[in-house]
Amino acid sequence: MRIRLLAFALLFSPGGYSQNQPQQHFAGKSWWDYVKVLADDNMQGRETGSEGLKKAEAYVVEQLKKAGLEPAGTNGFYQPVKFESRQIIEKASSAALIRNGKLEPLALGDDAFFGTRVDLAPEVEAPLVFVGYGLSVPEKNYDDLSGVDLKGKVAVVFTGSPEDMPSALASHYQSAAERWKAFRKAGALGIITIPNPAAMDIPWSRMSANRAHLSMELVGAEFNETEGYKLAMTFNPEKADRLFSSSGHSFSEVVELGKARKPLPHFPLNVWIKAKTKLEKKPLESSNIIAKLPGSDPELKNEYVVLSAHVDHIGIGEPINGDRLYNGAMDNASGSAVLMDVAASLKQSPEKLKRSLLFVFVTAEEKGLLGSK
């Protein structure tokens, strides 16, 4: 989001263009008109692959044509992308802790929920190990997995990073692909994530409400960055004492250290997880939208500056104050509107750019940056 806001500020700052550029193009009216169309109820929240998103993409293409841009996709303005959608069938799924040989059922939605961005194994039964932040960052010689026996086990991770870890590095190594590289090498079967209560921008009730929403992955072995990832769960921090009660440590101890971004201990939890999952999988197709504004310089026009925003949102889900439609005006109709506004303005400008511009409207951002990938 910081990148988007910075781009927005640069595009609309007085120094961003020649003083000859007509300023009325950036008064905000045309931008807001684009936002209102993309976030209208008839776009149905622009879920990846939905009719609402197709309608929104057709509108974007229409505006790009009006701006005089050239198609730069693989099928005109479109770049079709194939996905596999995954949805948890919760009534056929279950989870429980095993402590001292006794089964302690977990209430899905209240205690924890499954993550379907990985291809969950039908059954997993394994001991749990707490590995702190679960970060392996070679640039900082930092490794939460070092010396921890994870072979055939499920790791429990507390979200966040130590205070001396640069945020860019922490974000990179917390991505599913980068994180799983280290855990897979260590022999782990999966990861249970506990959100840091001090950094939960979205309350558990909201997180849990849409737990059965569709997840997606790109079709093709070359895109499978989580092979061998058998179990992914998110655990309610209000219920996390259940994981720690046999370990000699308390969850409140972890919370206090994590709140101050202090180093966290690593230890076996002396409890097992038993999980059974059923996924419904279906093929699905969506598209990125790509347009080109050619540069004016004979040589430099072969160099491209890319302006990008995602046009998808999360569609229709569990109701908030009775409303099940997630319009996505800020996330990210606003960014797509910036691109359309800039495209129209640059085409009208008498001052021509030497390099070419690519306008890239990606799909499936909400599914894990898949259109960008």
C-alpha positions in Angstrom: 0.0 0.0 0.0 2.9 2.4 0.7 4.1 1.9 -2.9 0.6 2.7 -4.2 0.3 5.8 -2.1 3.7 7.0 -3.1 3.0 6.5 -6.8 -0.3 8.4 -6.4 1.6 11.3 -4.7 4.2 11.4 -7.4 1.7 11.3 -10.2 -0.3 14.1 -8.9 2.4 16.3 -7.5 3.0 19.7 -9.3 6.6 18.7 -10.1 5.5 15.3 -11.6 5.0 16.9 -15.1 5.9 19.9 -17.1 4.3 23.1 -16.0 2.7 23.2 -19.5 0.7 20.1 -18.6 -3.0 21.1 -18.2 -3.7 20.7 -14.5 -7.4 20.2 -14.9 -6.8 16.6 -15.9 -5.8 15.9 -12.2 -8.6 17.7 -10.5 -10.0 14.4 -9.2 -13.4 14.3 -10.9 -12.5 11.9 -13.7 -10.6 9.7 -11.3 -13.6 9.6 -9.0 -15.9 8.8 -11.9 -13.7 5.8 -12.7 -13.8 4.6 -9.1 -17.6 4.9 -8.9 -18.0 2.7 -12.0 -15.6 0.0 -10.8 -16.9 -0.1 -7.3 -20.6 -0.1 -8.3 -22.8 -2.9 -6.9 -23.3 -4.2 -10.5 -19.6 -5.2 -10.5 -20.4 -7.7 -7.7 -17.1 -7.0 -5.9 -14.9 -8.0 -8.8 -14.1 -11.5 -7.5 -11.4 -13.2 -9.7 -13.0 -15.1 -12.6 -16.5 -13.7 -11.8 -18.9 -12.0 -14.3 -18.5 -8.9 -12.3 -14.7 -8.8 -12.8 -15.2 -9.5 -16.5 -17.6 -6.6 -16.7 -15.0 -4.4 -14.9 -12.2 -5.5 -17.2 -14.3 -4.8 -20.3 -14.9 -1.2 -18.9 -11.2 -0.8 -18.4 -10.5 -1.9 -22.0 -13.1 0.5 -23.3 -11.4 3.4 -21.4 -7.9 2.4 -22.7 -9.2 2.3 -26.3 -10.7 5.8 -25.8 -7.4 7.0 -24.5 -5.8 5.7 -27.8 -3.6 3.1 -26.2 -2.5 0.0 -28.0 -3.3 -3.6 -26.9 -0.3 -5.4 -25.4 -1.7 -8.6 -24.0 -1.6 -12.0 -25.6 -5.2 -11.7 -26.8 -5.7 -8.1 -27.7 -5.7 -6.2 -24.4 -6.2 -9.4 -22.5 -3.7 -11.9 -21.0 -5.7 -14.9 -20.0 -4.5 -16.7 -16.8 -5.6 -20.2 -15.7 -6.3 -21.0 -12.1 -7.4 -23.8 -9.8 -9.9 -22.6 -7.2 -10.0 -24.3 -3.8 -12.7 -24.2 -1.2 -12.7 -25.9 2.2 -15.7 -28.1 2.8 -15.9 -27.4 6.5 -18.6 -29.9 7.4 -16.3 -32.7 6.1 -13.3 -31.2 7.8 -12.1 -31.2 11.4 -9.2 -30.4 13.7 -8.2 -31.4 17.2 -5.3 -31.3 19.6 -4.0 -34.6 21.1 -2.7 -34.2 24.6 -1.6 -37.1 26.8 -3.4 -39.4 24.4 -6.7 -37.6 24.7 -8.5 -35.8 21.8 -9.4 -32.1 22.3 -11.6 -31.0 19.4 -11.1 -27.5 18.0 -14.0 -25.4 16.9 -13.4 -24.3 13.3 -14.0 -20.6 13.0 -13.8 -20.0 16.8 -10.5 -21.7 17.7 -8.8 -21.9 14.3 -9.4 -22.2 10.6 -7.7 -23.8 7.6 -5.8 -21.9 5.0 -6.5 -23.1 1.4 -3.7 -21.2 -0.5 -1.8 -24.5 -0.1 -3.0 -27.9 -1.4 -4.0 -29.3 2.0 -3.4 -33.0 2.6 -6.5 -35.0 3.5 -5.1 -36.0 6.9 -2.2 -34.8 9.0 -1.3 -36.0 12.5 1.9 -34.6 13.9 3.6 -33.0 17.0 3.7 -29.2 17.3 6.9 -27.1 17.8 6.9 -23.3 18.5 9.5 -21.5 16.3 9.0 -17.9 17.3 8.6 -15.6 14.3 9.5 -18.5 12.0 11.9 -16.3 10.0 15.0 -17.4 8.1 16.8 -14.3 6.8 20.4 -15.1 5.5 21.2 -11.4 4.8 21.0 -10.8 8.6 22.4 -14.2 9.7 19.0 -14.8 11.4 17.3 -18.2 11.5 14.5 -19.2 13.8 14.7 -22.8 12.5 18.4 -23.3 13.3 18.8 -26.2 15.8 15.1 -27.0 15.9 13.9 -30.5 15.0 11.0 -30.0 12.6 11.2 -33.3 10.6 7.7 -34.7 10.4 6.3 -31.9 12.6 4.1 -28.9 12.3 5.6 -25.5 13.2 3.7 -22.9 15.2 4.6 -19.3 14.2 3.9 -16.0 15.9 3.5 -13.2 13.3 6.0 -10.3 13.2 9.7 -9.9 13.4 12.4 -8.8 15.8 13.0 -5.0 16.2 16.3 -5.0 14.4 15.0 -6.8 11.3 14.4 -4.4 8.3 10.7 -4.4 7.4 11.4 -5.1 3.7 13.4 -8.2 4.5 10.8 -9.4 7.0 8.0 -9.0 4.5 10.0 -10.9 1.8 10.8 -13.9 4.0 7.2 -14.0 5.4 5.8 -14.6 1.9 4.4 -18.1 1.5 7.0 -19.2 -1.1 10.1 -17.9 0.8 8.9 -19.0 4.2 8.1 -22.5 2.9 11.5 -23.0 1.3 13.1 -22.9 4.8 10.4 -25.0 6.5 10.4 -27.6 3.7 14.2 -27.9 3.9 13.8 -28.5 7.7 11.3 -31.3 7.0 8.2 -29.6 8.4 4.7 -30.8 7.3 3.0 -27.5 7.7 2.6 -24.2 9.7 0.1 -22.9 12.2 0.1 -19.1 12.4 -0.9 -17.1 15.4 -1.6 -13.4 14.7 0.1 -11.0 17.0 -2.8 -9.4 19.0 -0.9 -6.1 19.1 -0.9 -5.9 15.3 -4.3 -7.3 14.2 -5.7 -4.6 11.9 -8.6 -7.0 11.1 -10.3 -8.5 14.1 -10.6 -12.3 14.4 -14.4 -12.2 13.8 -13.7 -10.6 10.4 -10.8 -12.9 9.6 -12.8 -16.0 10.5 -16.1 -15.0 8.8 -14.7 -15.5 5.3 -12.6 -18.6 6.0 -14.5 -20.7 3.5 -14.0 -18.1 0.7 -12.4 -19.4 -2.5 -8.6 -19.5 -2.7 -6.7 -19.9 -6.0 -3.4 -21.1 -7.4 -1.9 -20.7 -10.8 -2.1 -23.8 -13.0 1.3 -25.2 -13.9 4.1 -27.0 -11.9 6.4 -24.0 -12.4 4.1 -21.9 -10.2 3.9 -24.5 -7.3 6.0 -22.8 -4.7 4.4 -24.7 -1.7 4.9 -28.3 -2.7 4.8 -30.6 0.3 2.9 -28.0 2.4 0.4 -30.3 4.0 -1.3 -28.2 6.6 -1.9 -24.5 6.9 -4.0 -23.1 9.8 -4.5 -19.7 11.5 -5.1 -19.9 15.3 -7.2 -17.5 17.3 -4.8 -15.7 19.7 -7.5 -15.6 22.3 -7.5 -19.4 22.3 -3.8 -19.9 21.8 -3.2 -20.8 25.5 -4.5 -24.3 24.5 -1.4 -24.8 22.4 1.1 -23.7 25.1 -0.4 -25.2 28.3 1.8 -28.3 28.3 5.0 -26.7 27.2 6.3 -25.0 30.4 5.7 -21.6 28.7 2.6 -19.4 28.4 1.2 -17.6 25.4 1.1 -14.4 27.4 4.9 -14.6 27.7 5.1 -14.8 23.9 2.6 -11.9 23.5 4.6 -9.6 25.8 7.9 -10.3 23.9 6.2 -10.0 20.5 4.6 -6.7 21.5 8.0 -5.2 22.0 9.5 -7.2 19.0 11.9 -9.0 21.2 13.5 -12.3 20.4 11.2 -15.3 21.0 12.1 -18.7 22.4 11.7 -22.0 20.5 10.4 -25.1 22.2 8.3 -28.3 21.7 4.6 -27.7 22.6 4.1 -31.2 23.9 0.8 -31.5 22.0 -0.1 -32.9 18.6 -2.4 -31.6 15.9 -4.8 -34.0 14.2 -6.4 -32.5 11.1 -8.8 -33.8 8.4 -9.6 -31.6 5.4 -11.7 -31.8 2.3 -11.2 -29.4 -0.6 -13.4 -28.7 -3.6 -11.2 -27.9 -6.6 -12.4 -26.4 -9.9 -10.6 -24.9 -13.0 -11.1 -21.2 -13.5 -9.8 -18.5 -15.9 -9.4 -14.8 -15.5 -7.2 -12.1 -17.3 -4.7 -9.4 -16.8 -5.3 -6.3 -18.9 -2.3 -4.8 -20.6 -2.0 -1.7 -22.8 0.9 0.3 -24.3 1.6 3.9 -24.9 4.5 3.9 -27.4 7.4 6.3 -26.7 8.5 8.9 -29.2 12.3 8.2 -29.3 13.4 5.7 -32.0 15.7 3.8 -29.5 14.3 4.6 -26.1 10.8 3.5 -27.1 12.0 -0.1 -26.7 12.4 0.6 -22.9 9.3 0.4 -20.8 8.0 2.0 -17.6 5.3 -0.1 -16.0 2.3 1.4 -14.2 0.3 -1.3 -12.4 -2.7 -1.8 -10.2 -5.0 -4.7 -9.4 -8.5 -4.6 -10.7 -9.9 -7.6 -8.7 -11.4 -7.5 -5.2 -13.0 -10.2 -3.0 -16.5 -10.3 -4.4 -19.4 -11.5 -2.2 -18.8 -12.9 1.3 -20.1 -13.0 4.8 -22.2 -9.9 5.7 -20.9 -6.9 7.5 -23.8 -4.9 8.9 -26.1 -6.9 6.6 -24.1 -6.1 3.4 -22.5 -9.2 1.7 -21.0 -7.3 -1.3 -17.4 -6.1 -0.9 -17.2 -3.2 -3.3 -13.5 -2.6 -3.1 -13.5 1.2 -3.8 -10.1 1.7 -2.2 -8.8 -1.8 -2.7 -8.2 -1.3 -5.5 -10.7 0.5 -7.8 -8.8 3.7 -6.7 -5.5 2.4 -8.1 -7.0 1.2 -11.4 -8.8 4.6 -11.7 -5.4 6.3 -11.3 -4.0 4.3 -14.3 -7.0 5.1 -16.5 -6.8 8.8 -15.6 -3.1 8.9 -16.3 -3.6 7.1 -19.6 -6.2 9.6 -20.8 -4.1 12.6 -19.7 -0.8 11.5 -21.2 -2.4 10.7 -24.5 -3.8 14.3 -24.6 -0.5 15.9 -23.5 1.4 17.8 -26.2 4.7 16.7 -24.5 5.5 13.2 -25.7 7.4 10.6 -23.6 10.6 9.2 -25.0 10.1 5.8 -23.4 7.1 3.5 -23.8 4.6 3.0 -20.9 2.9 -0.3 -20.1 -0.4 -0.1 -18.2 -0.9 -3.4 -16.4 -4.2 -4.1 -14.6 -3.6 -7.5 -12.8 -6.1 -10.0 -11.6 -6.1 -12.3 -8.5 -4.1 -9.9 -6.3 -6.4 -10.9 -3.4 -5.5 -14.5 -4.0 -1.8 -14.0 -3.3 -0.5 -11.6 -6.0 -1.2 -14.3 -8.6 -1.8 -12.0 -11.6 1.4 -10.3 -10.9 3.3 -13.6 -10.6 
